[in-house]
């Protein structure tokens, strides 16, 4: 079997950009991430591209060359505890009154061997003082990075599609080459976000990045061919270092009175009327537009899981974005199925607004209920962005930061999430306010390094205690109490 970068160059015109400067990749990263994010069969009769390989197979390339949608092997299964690990689990008494029991030896949890991730910038953007300054590299252990906040050489968000495809079929990989090299050996979650101007369905509409209007727009139908070529080119260039592609970032669909009473999409007029504090969206399309993006990624034969769709604060019973996306029909010519047919895992963001990590339990349960209602009770859930926000933001040397960070990660593992990617090791005040400053705060750095050890363990007992502490024991004799 040849590598993806060699095989696909004959098929993709854009592969002319693949050269000897390709970043070395760690094949184990993609293999383990694929095993953790199991392909879940569709409930509506359409095909799901599941993953059990870190490369694009010879058969897949032959099918691509013939203009056919590639087939894949049988879905991988979610990681389960080994018989020996499960057998070594024993019931233990919690060191305090229990508010919520999370794990017992009767149903132990195998945490993926790669679990903890970070958002990482390399340099301050040119408007952040000191401009262009290098951000010190992390001194703690982590497994994943996500392409949001790929700030390089004074330029922000070099991982956005709009900042890579600068004109039709022309890709500027120079910034991402540096960012990927700096993160060699880490599994990259490649977030697909930021439609280039020439492909925008709703050109020029406001986005959360005021200097980049229109990037919240979904692509036009014709733009989906460009999207397919772009993600194939990225996978060909960086190979198995990319372990997953993520559909968008925080696409809150316009809310209404019920699941069937809503505005179709977030227009400027709707945003000004209903969300005056933040009238510009991260996504300005419909639920079907989002499902179309998932379809395009899934049908591209990328050989890694497709995650959808980076939802934030959409877990409650009165939030309908997730349900609408999962059930939205694909409307592209030649497409089929619904949003849920074309993702292998749900990706979600958790922000702690009130210094209360325990809220994560209800959040995961809420998303799990939505998956169950859509016929996907066992679909994996990836956490692709987490931090402190609003009234829960940290201050300098905040003693709550190292405690809450560990509780977020431990609760996510006990709730059977497949990853926890924190925000962030980044420029300006964000690193302090969102994560207690993992660059300089030695207590935060020690906490991150300590909780990293939960990856690859088998959790035998876990509970949320009434005093807010989280208690976890593992088959190997590890004990976390924080």
Buried (B, 14 or more C-beta within 10 A) or exposed (E): EEBBBBBBBEBBEBBEBBEEEBBEBBBBBBBBBBBBBBBBBBBEEBBBBBBBBBBBBEEBBEBBEEEEBBEBEEBBEBBEBEEEBBEBBEEBEBEEEBBBEBBBBEEBBBBBBBBBBBBBBBBBBEEBEEEEEEBEEBEBEBBBBBBBBBBBBBBBBBBBBBBBBEEEEEBBBEBBBBBBBBBEEBBBBBBBBBBBBBBBBBEEBBBBBEEBBBBBBBBBBEBBBBBBBBBBBBBBBBBBBBBBBBBBBBBBBBBEEEEEEBBBBBBBEBBEEEBEEEBBBBBBBBBBBBBBBBBBBBBBBBBBBBBBBBBBBBBEEEBBBBBBBBBBBBEBEEBBBBBBBBBBBBBBBBBBEEBEBBBBBEBBEBBBBBBEEBBBEEBBBBBBBBBBBEEBBBEEBBEBBBBBBBBBBBBBBBBBBBBBBBBBBBBBEBBBBBBBBBBEBEBBBBBBBBBBBBBBBBBBBBBBBEEBBBBBBBBEEBEBBB
